[in-house]
Amino acid sequence: MRGPSRGSMEAELTTVLSFLAIPAAAGAAWAGVKSGLNGARESIVQIEKIVTRLDDKVDSHGERITALEVETSNLKERR
């Protein structure tokens, strides 16, 4: 009996190496997804800060508008 041929050993080695590449590729893909999620998380935090600042500005403008409406109403009553 002869041992396995060189061609079949190379084929087996190629198969084993291809099986090892699958977890490596999955790990790399997960690292990319994780990095993307971290970037999205940072963007969301920045958007929340912007929205909070805009909300504060809207509140202060609303208060100023209310004060002007009251003053306008008082001026109309004085006539």
Residue pairs with C-beta under 8 A, 6 or more apart in sequence:
4 12
